[in-house]
C-alpha cells in the first residue's frame, strides 16, 4: 500500500514548523554578549584558570539529612555502568 504525497506533506509541514520554532526559541537563550546564565563558568573555562577556592567545606553537615542515609554509609559513592545492568539494581547487587 502506498501513501500519497499529500499525507506526507500533512505530517512534514507541522514537523518543520515545530522544529523551526524550537530552534528559534533556543537561540534566544543567551544574553546579548553570548554569556547566558553560565557566563562565569564559561569565562573561567576560556581563561584556562583552575579554581582553587574550596566552597564545599564551609557547608555545615545537616544531621537530619545524614540520618536518612543507610547504615554504613560514610560518604558519597559513584557508580558507573559500562553496559548491561544499571548500577544499584538488584541484579547487580546479587552478582
SESENU-98716 format. One record per residue: x, y, z of N, C-alpha, C, CB in turn. Coordinates in steps of 0.1 Angstrom, whole numbers, padded with zeros to 4 digits, always signed. Glycine has a CB too. Layout:
SESENU-98716
XYZXYZXYZXYZ ...
***
This chain:
SESENU-98716
+0009-0012+0000+0000+0000+0000+0009+0012+0000-0010+0000+0012 +0006+0022-0008+0014+0033-0010+0007+0046-0004+0018+0036-0025 +0014+0054+0003+0008+0066+0008+0010+0078-0001+0015+0070+0022 +0000+0086-0002+0001+0097-0011+0010+0108-0006-0013+0103-0014 +0015+0116-0016+0024+0128-0012+0016+0137-0003+0028+0135-0025 +0003+0138-0005-0004+0148+0003-0004+0144+0018-0019+0148-0002 -0004+0131+0021-0004+0127+0035+0010+0129+0041-0008+0112+0037 +0021+0127+0033+0034+0130+0037+0036+0145+0040+0045+0126+0027 +0030+0153+0032+0031+0168+0034+0023+0172+0046+0026+0175+0021 +0012+0165+0049+0004+0168+0060+0011+0166+0073-0009+0160+0060 +0021+0157+0073+0029+0154+0085+0041+0162+0086+0032+0139+0086 +0047+0165+0074+0060+0172+0073+0059+0186+0077+0066+0170+0059 +0049+0193+0072+0047+0208+0075+0046+0211+0089+0035+0213+0067 +0038+0204+0097+0038+0208+0112+0051+0204+0119+0026+0200+0119 +0057+0193+0114+0070+0189+0120+0080+0200+0117+0075+0176+0114 +0081+0205+0105+0090+0216+0101+0088+0228+0109+0090+0218+0086 +0075+0232+0111+0072+0244+0118+0076+0243+0133+0057+0247+0117 +0073+0232+0139+0076+0230+0153+0091+0230+0155+0070+0217+0158 +0099+0223+0146+0113+0223+0147+0119+0237+0145+0119+0213+0137 +0114+0244+0136+0119+0258+0133+0116+0267+0145+0112+0264+0121 +0104+0266+0151+0101+0274+0163+0110+0270+0175+0086+0272+0166 +0113+0257+0177+0121+0253+0187+0135+0258+0186+0121+0238+0188 +0141+0257+0174+0154+0262+0171+0155+0277+0173+0159+0259+0157 +0145+0285+0169+0144+0299+0171+0144+0303+0185+0132+0305+0163 +0136+0296+0193+0135+0299+0208+0147+0295+0215+0123+0292+0214 +0154+0285+0212+0166+0281+0219+0177+0290+0216+0170+0267+0216 +0177+0297+0204+0188+0306+0201+0186+0319+0209+0187+0310+0186 +0175+0321+0215+0173+0333+0224+0177+0331+0238+0158+0337+0223 +0183+0319+0241+0186+0316+0255+0198+0323+0260+0188+0301+0256 +0207+0329+0252+0219+0335+0257+0217+0350+0258+0231+0331+0249 +0225+0357+0266+0225+0371+0267+0230+0378+0255+0232+0376+0280 +0230+0391+0255+0235+0399+0243+0250+0397+0241+0232+0413+0245 +0257+0394+0251+0272+0391+0249+0275+0377+0247+0280+0397+0261 +0264+0368+0247+0266+0354+0245+0270+0347+0258+0277+0352+0235 +0269+0354+0269+0273+0347+0282+0262+0338+0287+0276+0358+0292 +0249+0341+0285+0239+0333+0291+0239+0333+0306+0240+0319+0285 +0234+0322+0312+0233+0321+0327+0246+0316+0332+0222+0313+0331 +0255+0310+0324+0267+0304+0329+0279+0312+0324+0268+0289+0324 +0278+0325+0324+0288+0334+0320+0301+0332+0328+0284+0348+0320 +0300+0331+0341+0312+0330+0349+0319+0317+0346+0308+0330+0364 +0312+0306+0345+0318+0293+0342+0325+0293+0328+0308+0282+0343 +0318+0299+0319+0324+0300+0305+0337+0309+0305+0314+0305+0295 +0336+0320+0313+0348+0328+0313+0360+0321+0320+0345+0341+0321 +0357+0314+0331+0368+0306+0337+0373+0295+0328+0363+0300+0350 +0365+0289+0321+0369+0278+0311+0377+0284+0300+0357+0271+0306 +0373+0296+0295+0380+0303+0284+0394+0308+0289+0372+0314+0279 +0395+0312+0301+0408+0317+0306+0418+0306+0309+0406+0327+0317 +0413+0294+0311+0421+0283+0315+0425+0283+0330+0434+0283+0307 +0418+0291+0338+0421+0292+0352+0415+0279+0359+0415+0305+0358 +0423+0274+0368+0418+0263+0376+0413+0268+0390+0430+0252+0378 +0401+0265+0393+0395+0270+0406+0403+0264+0418+0381+0267+0407 +0407+0273+0427+0414+0268+0439+0407+0271+0452+0428+0275+0440 +0396+0278+0451+0388+0281+0463+0379+0269+0467+0379+0293+0461 +0379+0265+0480+0371+0254+0485+0358+0260+0490+0378+0246+0496 +0347+0257+0483+0334+0262+0487+0326+0252+0494+0327+0267+0474 +0330+0239+0494+0322+0228+0499+0325+0227+0514+0325+0215+0492 +0337+0229+0519+0340+0227+0533+0332+0237+0542+0355+0229+0535 +0328+0248+0537+0321+0258+0546+0306+0254+0548+0321+0271+0539 +0301+0244+0541+0287+0240+0542+0287+0230+0554+0282+0233+0529 +0278+0234+0564+0277+0225+0576+0270+0212+0573+0270+0233+0588 +0273+0202+0581+0266+0189+0580+0252+0190+0585+0274+0178+0587 +0242+0185+0578+0228+0185+0582+0225+0172+0588+0219+0188+0569 +0223+0172+0601+0220+0160+0609+0208+0152+0604+0219+0163+0624 +0197+0159+0600+0185+0153+0596+0187+0146+0583+0174+0163+0594 +0195+0152+0574+0198+0145+0561+0207+0133+0563+0204+0155+0551 +0217+0134+0572+0226+0123+0575+0219+0112+0581+0237+0128+0584 +0208+0114+0588+0200+0103+0595+0193+0095+0584+0191+0109+0605 +0190+0101+0573+0183+0094+0562+0191+0084+0554+0177+0104+0552 +0205+0085+0556+0214+0076+0549+0213+0062+0555+0228+0081+0549 +0215+0052+0547+0216+0038+0552+0228+0036+0561+0216+0028+0541 +0227+0027+0570+0238+0025+0580+0250+0020+0572+0234+0014+0590 +0262+0024+0576+0274+0020+0570+0279+0030+0559+0273+0007+0564 +0271+0040+0555+0274+0049+0545+0281+0061+0552+0262+0054+0537 +0294+0064+0548+0301+0075+0555+0303+0086+0545+0314+0070+0560 +0301+0084+0532+0303+0095+0522+0296+0091+0509+0318+0098+0520 +0298+0100+0500+0291+0098+0487+0299+0087+0479+0291+0110+0479 +0292+0080+0470+0298+0069+0462+0294+0072+0448+0293+0055+0466 +0302+0068+0438+0299+0069+0424+0298+0056+0418+0310+0078+0417 +0287+0053+0411+0285+0040+0404+0285+0043+0389+0272+0033+0409 +0292+0034+0382+0293+0036+0367+0289+0022+0361+0306+0041+0363 +0281+0023+0350+0278+0011+0343+0283+0012+0329+0263+0008+0343 +0292+0003+0324+0297+0003+0311+0286-0003+0301+0310-0004+0310 +0280-0013+0306+0269-0019+0298+0262-0029+0306+0275-0026+0285 +0251-0034+0302+0244-0044+0309+0235-0038+0319+0253-0054+0315 +0236-0043+0332+0227-0039+0342+0231-0025+0348+0227-0049+0353 +0222-0016+0350+0225-0003+0356+0230-0004+0370+0212+0006+0355 +0238+0005+0375+0243+0004+0388+0232+0006+0398+0254+0015+0391 +0233-0001+0409+0223+0000+0420+0210-0009+0418+0218+0014+0421 +0210-0016+0407+0198-0025+0405+0200-0038+0413+0196-0028+0390 +0190-0045+0415+0190-0057+0423+0199-0068+0416+0177-0063+0425 +0199-0069+0403+0207-0079+0396+0222-0077+0398+0203-0079+0381 +0226-0064+0399+0240-0061+0401+0244-0064+0415+0243-0046+0397 +0235-0062+0425+0238-0064+0439+0239-0079+0442+0227-0057+0448 +0232-0087+0435+0232-0102+0439+0244-0109+0432+0219-0108+0435 +0249-0103+0421+0260-0110+0414+0274-0107+0420+0260-0107+0400 
***
